[in-house]
Amino acid sequence: MTATATLPQLAPEKARSLRAGLVIPAHPLALTAERRLDERRQRALSRYYLAAGAGGLAVAVHTTQFTIREPKVGLLRPVLELAAAAAREEVGASALLVAGVVGQTEHSLREARLAADLGYDALLVQLGALRDAPDDVLLEHCGRLAEVRPLFGFYLQPSVGGRLLSYGFWRRFAEIENAVAIKIAPFNRYQTLDVVRGVADSGRADEVALYTGNDDHILLDLLTPFSTEKGAPLRIVGGLLGHWATWTKRAVEQLAQAHALVREGAPVGPDVLVLANQITDANAALFDPQHAFAGCIPGIHEALRRQGLLAGRWCLDEHEELSPGQMEEIDRVYAAYPHLMDDEFVSEHLDEWLR
């Protein structure tokens, strides 16, 4: 895409924060037992994330449930509005608001314009609907969205609705003038390297922030230097994660720990490696890879239910529930890793978030 001065840009302070590295939870959907939007708890979730130190919110993404877009459900605008209003109320304009956009180009553009009207800063571009399109079509799609808001690329694993994307695609995506970040979430080291190489070779590594969405490799992604042929190693600086939709205060602490180790050039000791594997083990219980991630959203909901932030695990699809044996796995990691949870922090503030 040819650089154009008229493309919308992030505010300078938000661009700096994004490049420094943020915790950005992928925002769940709070429902009542009747599977209607629970506005009180939806606001409470946003307040929790921001009070925990998250630097942004990602809304209308996989964790929010793609079904919110269906006309009979009609929840896309309400959930975008609620998160934006909560962010303004809690932290003013400082939070980076990211809206997921899905579908074919014209549909994605309608979602992008809605997000822009509601004050969202960037678009997380999910390309699963263009499953068989060649790179030129994908990049044209992204280029049109870039005319509405800055872009947050998204390598979503195919098992939950994404598609394979090549090194060549990511190199050209990173060349878009207002591509500002990429969420790397293929759960695959080869494909993770494709993104890193593409950004490095685009010449925009200083402008396109790398964010992990690899829930199976969170802490190590944040600690790993990626060698390139273009100079200094690249690093993944933050995360946009469904896993960080719960135990968020601990996520903020883990990111700060990773940043300190990188800044100080300190060796990664065995205690950090143990912590990394504990996080992955806990994630496996919540995300249910044993059943191709079928229980990942109910798993997140169950953790939030235990904290009192959600009233139940309900999803829009009444058949979407924990997989066989998943509750036992969640019980196991709760007993094994209490230091990964921020239940005490939540209990101290829950009443004020539920106001």
C-alpha positions as CSV (number, residue, x, y, z in Angstrom):
1,M,0.0,0.0,0.0
2,T,1.3,3.5,-0.8
3,A,1.9,5.7,2.2
4,T,-0.7,8.4,2.4
5,A,-0.6,11.4,4.8
6,T,-4.4,11.3,5.2
7,L,-4.5,7.9,7.0
8,P,-5.6,8.2,10.6
9,Q,-2.9,7.9,13.2
10,L,-2.7,6.9,16.9
11,A,-2.3,9.8,19.3
12,P,1.5,10.1,20.0
13,E,1.2,9.2,23.7
14,K,-0.8,6.1,22.8
15,A,1.6,5.1,20.1
16,R,4.5,5.4,22.6
17,S,2.7,3.3,25.2
18,L,1.8,0.6,22.6
19,R,5.4,0.3,21.4
20,A,6.6,0.2,25.1
21,G,4.4,-2.8,25.7
22,L,0.9,-3.1,27.4
23,V,-1.3,-5.6,29.0
24,I,-4.5,-5.7,26.8
25,P,-7.1,-8.2,28.0
26,A,-9.4,-9.6,25.4
27,H,-12.7,-8.6,26.9
28,P,-15.3,-11.3,27.7
29,L,-19.1,-11.0,27.5
30,A,-21.1,-10.9,30.7
31,L,-24.5,-12.5,30.4
32,T,-27.4,-13.2,32.7
33,A,-28.8,-16.7,33.2
34,E,-31.3,-15.8,30.4
35,R,-28.3,-15.2,28.1
36,R,-28.9,-11.4,27.9
37,L,-26.3,-8.8,28.3
38,D,-25.5,-8.1,32.0
39,E,-24.5,-4.5,31.7
40,R,-23.5,-4.1,35.4
41,R,-21.0,-7.0,35.2
42,Q,-19.9,-6.0,31.7
43,R,-18.9,-2.6,33.2
44,A,-17.3,-4.3,36.2
45,L,-15.0,-6.3,34.0
46,S,-13.7,-3.2,32.2
47,R,-13.2,-1.5,35.6
48,Y,-11.3,-4.5,36.9
49,Y,-8.9,-4.6,34.0
50,L,-8.1,-0.9,34.2
51,A,-7.8,-1.0,38.0
52,A,-5.4,-4.0,37.6
53,G,-3.1,-1.9,35.4
54,A,-4.1,-2.9,31.9
55,G,-3.1,-0.4,29.4
56,G,-6.0,-1.1,27.0
57,L,-9.1,-3.2,26.2
58,A,-9.8,-5.3,23.2
59,V,-13.5,-5.7,22.6
60,A,-15.6,-7.5,20.0
61,V,-12.9,-10.1,19.7
62,H,-13.0,-13.9,19.9
63,T,-13.2,-13.8,23.7
64,T,-16.2,-11.5,23.5
65,Q,-17.9,-14.1,21.3
66,F,-18.2,-13.5,17.5
67,T,-22.0,-14.2,17.8
68,I,-22.6,-10.7,19.2
69,R,-22.7,-9.6,15.6
70,E,-25.7,-11.7,14.6
71,P,-28.8,-9.5,14.0
72,K,-30.9,-11.6,16.4
73,V,-28.4,-11.0,19.1
74,G,-27.5,-7.3,18.3
75,L,-24.8,-6.8,20.9
76,L,-21.9,-5.4,18.9
77,R,-22.7,-1.8,19.5
78,P,-23.7,-2.2,23.2
79,V,-20.6,-4.0,24.2
80,L,-18.4,-1.5,22.3
81,E,-20.2,1.4,24.0
82,L,-20.0,-0.1,27.5
83,A,-16.3,-0.7,27.4
84,A,-15.5,2.8,25.9
85,A,-17.7,4.5,28.5
86,A,-16.1,2.5,31.3
87,A,-12.6,3.4,30.1
88,R,-13.5,7.1,29.9
89,E,-14.9,7.0,33.4
90,E,-12.0,5.2,34.9
91,V,-8.9,6.5,33.2
92,G,-10.0,9.2,30.8
93,A,-8.5,9.0,27.4
94,S,-5.4,7.1,28.4
95,A,-6.5,3.5,27.7
96,L,-5.9,2.1,24.2
97,L,-9.2,0.9,22.9
98,V,-9.0,-1.9,20.2
99,A,-12.1,-3.1,18.4
100,G,-12.2,-6.4,16.6
101,V,-13.5,-6.4,13.0
102,V,-14.5,-9.5,11.1
103,G,-16.1,-10.5,7.9
104,Q,-15.8,-9.6,4.2
105,T,-14.6,-6.1,3.4
106,E,-17.9,-4.2,3.3
107,H,-19.0,-5.8,6.6
108,S,-15.6,-5.1,8.2
109,L,-15.8,-1.5,7.1
110,R,-19.2,-1.1,8.8
111,E,-17.8,-2.5,12.0
112,A,-14.7,-0.3,11.7
113,R,-16.8,2.9,11.2
114,L,-18.9,2.0,14.2
115,A,-15.8,1.5,16.3
116,A,-14.4,4.8,15.1
117,D,-17.6,6.7,15.9
118,L,-17.4,5.2,19.5
119,G,-13.8,6.4,20.0
120,Y,-11.8,3.3,19.4
121,D,-8.2,3.8,18.6
122,A,-7.3,0.8,16.5
123,L,-8.8,-2.2,14.6
124,L,-7.9,-5.8,15.3
125,V,-8.3,-7.3,11.9
126,Q,-9.5,-10.9,11.8
127,L,-9.1,-12.4,8.3
128,G,-10.8,-15.8,8.8
129,A,-13.7,-14.8,6.5
130,L,-11.3,-14.4,3.6
131,R,-10.0,-17.9,4.1
132,D,-9.1,-18.6,0.5
133,A,-8.2,-15.1,-0.7
134,P,-4.7,-14.4,-2.0
135,D,-2.4,-11.9,-0.3
136,D,-3.3,-9.1,-2.7
137,V,-6.9,-9.3,-1.8
138,L,-6.1,-9.5,1.9
139,L,-3.9,-6.5,1.7
140,E,-6.5,-4.5,-0.2
141,H,-9.0,-5.4,2.5
142,C,-6.5,-4.2,5.2
143,G,-5.7,-1.1,3.2
144,R,-9.4,0.0,3.1
145,L,-9.7,-0.6,6.9
146,A,-6.6,1.5,7.4
147,E,-8.5,4.5,6.0
148,V,-10.8,4.3,9.0
149,R,-8.5,3.6,11.9
150,P,-4.9,2.3,12.6
151,L,-4.5,-1.4,12.2
152,F,-3.6,-4.1,14.8
153,G,-2.8,-7.2,12.7
154,F,-4.0,-10.6,14.0
155,Y,-2.5,-14.0,13.3
156,L,-5.3,-16.1,14.7
157,Q,-4.8,-19.9,14.8
158,P,-7.0,-21.7,12.2
159,S,-8.6,-24.0,14.9
160,V,-10.6,-21.1,16.3
161,G,-11.4,-19.3,13.0
162,G,-8.2,-17.9,11.6
163,R,-6.2,-18.8,8.5
164,L,-2.6,-19.4,7.5
165,L,-0.7,-16.2,6.6
166,S,2.7,-16.1,5.0
167,Y,5.9,-14.3,5.8
168,G,5.2,-12.3,2.6
169,F,1.8,-11.2,3.8
170,W,3.2,-10.0,7.1
171,R,6.0,-8.1,5.4
172,R,3.6,-6.3,3.2
173,F,1.1,-5.7,6.0
174,A,3.8,-4.1,8.1
175,E,4.5,-1.7,5.3
176,I,1.0,-0.2,5.7
177,E,1.6,3.3,7.0
178,N,-0.7,3.1,10.0
179,A,-0.2,-0.6,10.8
180,V,0.8,-0.1,14.5
181,A,0.9,-3.6,16.0
182,I,0.5,-7.3,15.3
183,K,-1.0,-9.8,17.7
184,I,0.8,-13.1,17.1
185,A,-1.5,-15.9,18.0
186,P,-0.9,-18.9,15.7
187,F,0.3,-21.1,18.7
188,N,3.1,-22.2,16.4
189,R,6.8,-21.2,16.6
190,Y,7.4,-21.4,12.8
191,Q,4.5,-19.0,12.1
192,T,5.4,-16.7,14.9
193,L,8.8,-16.4,13.3
194,D,7.1,-15.6,9.9
195,V,5.6,-12.5,11.6
196,V,8.8,-11.4,13.3
197,R,10.8,-11.7,10.1
198,G,8.1,-10.0,8.0
199,V,8.1,-7.0,10.4
200,A,11.9,-6.9,10.5
201,D,12.3,-6.9,6.7
202,S,9.6,-4.3,6.2
203,G,11.8,-1.6,7.7
204,R,9.2,-0.6,10.2
205,A,10.2,-2.6,13.2
206,D,10.4,0.6,15.3
207,E,6.8,1.5,14.4
208,V,5.0,-1.9,14.4
209,A,4.8,-3.3,17.9
210,L,4.8,-7.1,18.4
211,Y,2.2,-8.5,20.8
212,T,1.9,-12.1,21.9
213,G,-1.4,-13.9,21.6
214,N,0.3,-17.2,22.0
215,D,-1.4,-18.4,25.1
216,D,0.8,-21.5,25.2
217,H,4.0,-19.4,25.3
218,I,3.2,-16.1,27.0
219,L,6.0,-15.3,29.4
220,L,8.7,-16.8,27.1
221,D,7.4,-14.8,24.2
222,L,8.0,-11.7,26.3
223,L,11.5,-12.7,27.2
224,T,12.8,-14.0,23.9
225,P,15.0,-11.9,21.6
226,F,14.4,-12.7,17.9
227,S,17.4,-12.4,15.8
228,T,17.0,-10.6,12.4
229,E,19.2,-9.7,9.4
230,K,18.3,-6.1,9.9
231,G,20.2,-5.2,13.0
232,A,19.2,-5.4,16.7
233,P,17.0,-8.3,17.8
234,L,13.3,-7.7,17.9
235,R,11.1,-8.3,20.9
236,I,7.5,-9.0,21.7
237,V,6.7,-6.1,24.0
238,G,3.2,-6.9,25.3
239,G,0.2,-9.1,25.0
240,L,-3.4,-9.0,23.8
241,L,-4.7,-12.2,25.3
242,G,-7.8,-14.0,26.4
243,H,-5.7,-15.5,29.2
244,W,-5.2,-12.0,30.5
245,A,-9.0,-11.6,30.8
246,T,-8.6,-13.2,34.2
247,W,-5.9,-12.8,36.9
248,T,-5.1,-9.5,35.2
249,K,-3.2,-7.9,38.1
250,R,-0.8,-10.9,38.0
251,A,-0.4,-10.4,34.2
252,V,0.5,-6.8,34.8
253,E,3.2,-7.9,37.3
254,Q,4.5,-10.6,34.9
255,L,4.8,-8.1,32.1
256,A,6.7,-5.7,34.4
257,Q,9.0,-8.5,35.5
258,A,9.7,-9.4,31.8
259,H,10.4,-5.7,30.9
260,A,12.8,-5.4,33.9
261,L,14.7,-8.5,32.9
262,V,15.1,-7.2,29.4
263,R,16.0,-3.7,30.4
264,E,18.6,-4.9,32.8
265,G,20.0,-7.5,30.5
266,A,19.6,-10.0,33.3
267,P,19.7,-13.7,32.7
268,V,16.5,-15.6,32.7
269,G,16.8,-17.9,35.7
270,P,15.2,-21.2,36.4
271,D,12.5,-19.6,38.6
272,V,11.3,-17.6,35.6
273,L,11.3,-20.7,33.4
274,V,9.3,-22.5,36.1
275,L,6.8,-19.6,36.2
276,A,6.5,-19.7,32.4
277,N,5.5,-23.3,32.4
278,Q,3.1,-22.8,35.3
279,I,1.3,-20.1,33.3
280,T,1.1,-22.4,30.3
281,D,-0.3,-25.2,32.5
282,A,-2.9,-22.9,34.0
283,N,-3.8,-21.7,30.5
284,A,-4.3,-25.3,29.3
285,A,-6.9,-25.8,32.0
286,L,-8.8,-22.6,31.0
287,F,-8.4,-22.9,27.2
288,D,-9.0,-26.6,26.8
289,P,-6.5,-27.5,24.0
290,Q,-7.3,-31.2,24.8
291,H,-10.6,-30.6,23.0
292,A,-9.4,-28.2,20.3
293,F,-10.1,-25.2,22.5
294,A,-13.9,-25.9,22.6
295,G,-14.1,-24.9,26.2
296,C,-11.8,-21.8,26.1
297,I,-14.5,-19.1,26.6
298,P,-16.4,-21.1,29.3
299,G,-13.0,-21.7,30.9
300,I,-12.3,-18.0,31.2
301,H,-15.8,-17.4,32.4
302,E,-15.4,-20.1,35.1
303,A,-12.3,-18.3,36.5
304,L,-14.2,-15.0,36.5
305,R,-17.2,-16.6,38.1
306,R,-15.1,-17.9,40.9
307,Q,-13.9,-14.4,41.5
308,G,-17.4,-13.0,41.6
309,L,-17.0,-10.9,38.5
310,L,-19.4,-13.0,36.5
311,A,-22.5,-14.6,37.8
312,G,-22.1,-17.7,35.6
313,R,-20.3,-19.3,32.7
314,W,-23.2,-18.6,30.3
315,C,-22.3,-18.1,26.6
316,L,-24.6,-17.0,23.8
317,D,-24.6,-20.5,22.5
318,E,-26.3,-22.6,25.1
319,H,-24.3,-25.6,24.0
320,E,-21.0,-23.9,24.6
321,E,-19.8,-25.2,28.0
322,L,-16.8,-26.7,29.7
323,S,-15.5,-29.9,28.1
324,P,-15.5,-33.2,29.9
325,G,-12.8,-33.2,32.6
326,Q,-12.1,-29.4,32.2
327,M,-13.6,-28.5,35.6
328,E,-11.3,-31.0,37.2
329,E,-8.3,-29.4,35.4
330,I,-9.3,-25.9,36.6
331,D,-9.6,-27.2,40.1
332,R,-6.2,-28.7,39.8
333,V,-4.4,-25.5,38.7
334,Y,-6.3,-23.5,41.3
335,A,-4.8,-25.7,44.0
336,A,-1.4,-25.9,42.4
337,Y,-0.8,-22.2,41.5
338,P,-2.6,-19.8,43.9
339,H,0.3,-17.3,43.2
340,L,-1.0,-16.9,39.6
341,M,-4.4,-15.6,40.8
342,D,-5.4,-12.2,42.0
343,D,-8.5,-13.2,43.9
344,E,-7.6,-11.1,46.9
345,F,-7.3,-8.0,44.8
346,V,-10.6,-8.7,43.2
347,S,-12.4,-9.3,46.5
348,E,-11.1,-6.0,47.9
349,H,-12.6,-4.0,45.0
350,L,-15.5,-6.0,43.6
351,D,-18.3,-4.0,45.3
352,E,-17.0,-0.7,43.8
353,W,-16.6,-2.3,40.3
354,L,-20.2,-3.6,40.6
355,R,-21.6,-0.3,41.6
